[in-house]
Amino acid sequence: MTTETKPKARWGAVLAPVLVDLVLPLLIFYALRRSGVGVVGATLAGSVIPVVRTAYSIVRGRKVDWMAVFMIVALAVGTIASLAMHSPRMLLAKDGVITALCGLWMLGTVALGKPLLLSIGRGIAEAKRGKGGGEVWAGRWDREPGFRNGIRLITIVWGVGLVFDAVVRVVIAYALPLDAVPAATTIQWIVLFALLYGFMMIYSRKNDLLA
């Protein structure tokens, strides 16, 4: 009799992008500000890190990751627009535009009948159990109404949460002193992400939706 061993979560793979995309830009911003660099220069210097990491993930994966491409393009467009308008606050608020677009994208996939979380879950299932395992998990979409409703709900919650994040980011960017904005937006994103991720995991376990 053999016992199936569940794949262990690779916390390093999960936490590394968080450290790179959130912590490093924040450290770079405040280090440069203490050195006398302006808000715009310090913000741009920190913004380079997530772009480089995302580009590297595309090259390493040797395939086009459209979400990653979208993130790079959105960052570039937001940065160019804020520089053209000579607005440090708009530059600090640009991430809110990105999260809003991501949230609306997720809600759009639900409306089109192909929730983004279904594709993400399939990828996770394939990474854990191979291509066959991914097909079995995703195949539940066609067979189980409860599975469909659950995936839709999780995607909607994430979509609404990201749009809410965008609103909060923009409010913070224009309401607080410039030097306080990066820390405030980082803290609020960590809190919101923890709430969204916690809901997803609890709901998924309770309703047997885990990939």
C-alpha positions in Angstrom: 0.0 0.0 0.0 1.5 3.3 -1.1 0.7 6.7 0.4 0.5 9.7 -1.9 2.8 12.4 -0.8 1.5 15.9 -1.3 4.0 18.3 -2.9 5.5 20.7 -0.4 4.9 24.4 -0.8 8.1 26.1 -2.0 8.0 29.1 0.2 11.2 30.5 -1.2 9.6 30.7 -4.7 6.6 32.5 -3.2 8.5 34.9 -0.9 11.3 35.8 -3.3 9.2 37.9 -5.7 7.6 39.6 -2.7 11.0 40.6 -1.4 12.1 41.7 -4.8 9.0 43.6 -5.8 8.1 45.2 -2.5 11.0 45.3 0.0 13.9 46.1 -2.3 12.3 49.1 -4.1 11.2 50.5 -0.7 14.8 50.2 0.7 16.2 51.7 -2.5 13.7 54.6 -2.4 14.5 55.6 1.2 18.3 55.0 0.9 18.4 57.4 -2.1 16.2 59.9 -0.4 18.5 60.0 2.6 21.3 60.6 0.1 19.6 63.6 -1.3 18.1 62.1 -4.5 14.7 63.6 -5.5 11.4 61.7 -5.2 11.2 61.1 -8.9 14.7 59.7 -9.2 14.4 57.5 -6.1 11.0 56.2 -7.3 12.3 55.3 -10.8 15.4 53.6 -9.3 13.2 51.3 -7.2 10.8 50.7 -10.1 13.6 49.1 -12.2 13.8 46.1 -9.8 10.4 44.6 -10.5 10.8 45.2 -14.2 14.1 43.4 -14.4 12.8 40.5 -12.3 9.7 40.2 -14.5 11.7 40.3 -17.7 14.1 37.7 -16.3 11.2 35.4 -15.5 10.0 35.6 -19.1 13.5 34.8 -20.4 14.0 32.0 -18.0 10.6 30.5 -18.8 11.4 30.7 -22.5 7.8 31.4 -23.3 5.6 34.5 -23.4 3.9 35.3 -20.1 1.2 37.7 -21.1 0.6 38.8 -17.5 4.3 39.6 -17.1 4.3 41.5 -20.4 1.3 43.4 -19.4 2.9 44.4 -16.1 6.1 45.7 -17.9 4.1 47.7 -20.4 1.8 49.2 -17.8 4.8 50.2 -15.6 6.5 51.8 -18.7 3.3 53.7 -19.8 2.6 54.9 -16.2 6.2 56.1 -15.8 6.3 57.9 -19.1 3.0 59.6 -18.5 3.9 60.8 -15.0 7.3 62.1 -16.3 5.6 63.9 -19.2 3.2 65.6 -16.8 6.1 66.4 -14.3 4.0 64.9 -11.5 5.8 63.0 -8.7 2.5 62.2 -7.1 1.2 60.6 -10.3 4.5 58.6 -10.5 3.8 57.3 -7.0 0.2 56.6 -7.9 0.9 54.7 -11.1 0.9 51.3 -9.4 -2.7 52.0 -8.5 -3.5 52.2 -12.3 -1.8 48.9 -12.8 -3.7 47.1 -10.0 -6.9 48.6 -11.3 -6.3 47.2 -14.8 -5.4 43.8 -13.3 -8.5 43.8 -11.3 -10.7 44.8 -14.2 -8.9 42.1 -16.3 -9.8 39.5 -13.7 -13.4 40.6 -13.6 -13.5 40.6 -17.4 -12.3 36.9 -17.5 -15.3 36.0 -15.3 -17.7 37.8 -17.6 -16.2 36.0 -20.6 -16.7 32.6 -18.9 -12.9 31.8 -18.4 -11.9 33.0 -14.9 -8.3 33.8 -14.6 -8.0 31.7 -11.4 -8.9 28.6 -13.5 -5.8 29.1 -15.7 -3.6 29.9 -12.7 -4.9 26.9 -10.8 -4.3 24.6 -13.7 -0.7 25.8 -13.9 -0.3 25.1 -10.2 -1.8 21.7 -10.5 0.5 20.9 -13.4 3.6 22.0 -11.4 2.5 19.8 -8.6 1.3 16.7 -10.4 2.3 17.0 -14.0 0.2 17.8 -17.1 -2.3 15.0 -16.4 -2.9 16.4 -12.9 -3.6 19.8 -14.3 -6.1 18.5 -16.9 -7.9 16.5 -14.2 -8.2 19.6 -11.9 -9.3 21.9 -14.7 -11.7 19.3 -16.0 -13.8 19.7 -12.9 -14.9 23.0 -14.5 -17.0 21.1 -17.0 -18.4 18.5 -14.5 -19.0 20.3 -11.2 -21.3 23.4 -10.8 -19.9 23.9 -7.3 -16.4 24.0 -8.7 -17.4 26.6 -11.3 -19.1 28.8 -8.8 -16.2 28.6 -6.4 -13.6 29.6 -9.0 -15.8 32.4 -10.2 -16.2 33.7 -6.7 -12.5 33.7 -5.9 -11.7 35.5 -9.1 -14.3 38.1 -8.4 -13.1 38.7 -4.9 -9.5 39.1 -6.2 -10.7 41.4 -9.0 -12.7 43.7 -6.6 -9.9 43.6 -4.1 -7.4 44.8 -6.7 -9.7 47.6 -7.9 -10.1 48.6 -4.2 -6.3 48.6 -3.8 -6.0 51.0 -6.8 -8.4 53.5 -5.2 -6.5 53.3 -1.9 -3.2 53.8 -3.6 -4.3 56.9 -5.5 -5.8 58.4 -2.3 -2.6 57.8 -0.4 -0.4 59.1 -3.2 -2.3 62.4 -3.2 -3.1 62.7 0.5 0.1 62.0 2.3 3.5 63.7 2.3 5.5 62.4 -0.7 8.1 60.5 1.4 5.4 58.7 3.3 3.6 57.3 0.3 5.9 54.3 -0.6 5.8 52.9 2.9 2.1 53.5 3.3 1.2 51.9 0.0 3.5 48.9 0.6 2.0 48.3 4.1 -1.6 48.6 2.8 -0.8 46.2 -0.1 0.7 43.6 2.3 -2.4 43.7 4.5 -4.8 43.5 1.5 -2.8 40.7 -0.1 -2.8 38.7 3.2 -6.6 39.1 3.4 -7.2 38.1 -0.2 -4.8 35.2 -0.1 -6.1 34.1 3.3 -9.7 34.1 2.0 -8.7 32.2 -1.1 -6.9 29.4 0.9 -9.6 29.0 3.5 -12.5 29.0 1.0 -10.6 26.7 -1.3 -9.8 24.2 1.4 -13.4 24.3 2.7 -14.8 23.7 -0.8 -12.2 21.3 -2.2 -10.9 23.8 -4.8 -7.2 23.6 -4.2 -5.1 22.8 -7.3 
